[in-house]
Amino acid sequence: MKKQTKIELKETKKFVDKQELNLWKRGFTPQAEIWNGRMATIGIGIIFIVIFFISKFSSI
């Protein structure tokens, strides 16, 4: 029986500077993911506010 050689893969991670996180970069970048999360949070908040006002004024 032959011994199989063990293949080691090293994963390299590229860290982003804290000042660079707020830049508006397009594409699949960490900055785009941060802005997507921020905009989604704002959108969900606006939806909750609209639902609140609709339910408050529709029961008149």
HELIX and SHEET records of a PDB file:
HELIX    1   1 LYS A   18  ASN A   22  5                                   5    
HELIX    2   2 PRO A   30  PHE A   57  1                                  28    
END                                                                             
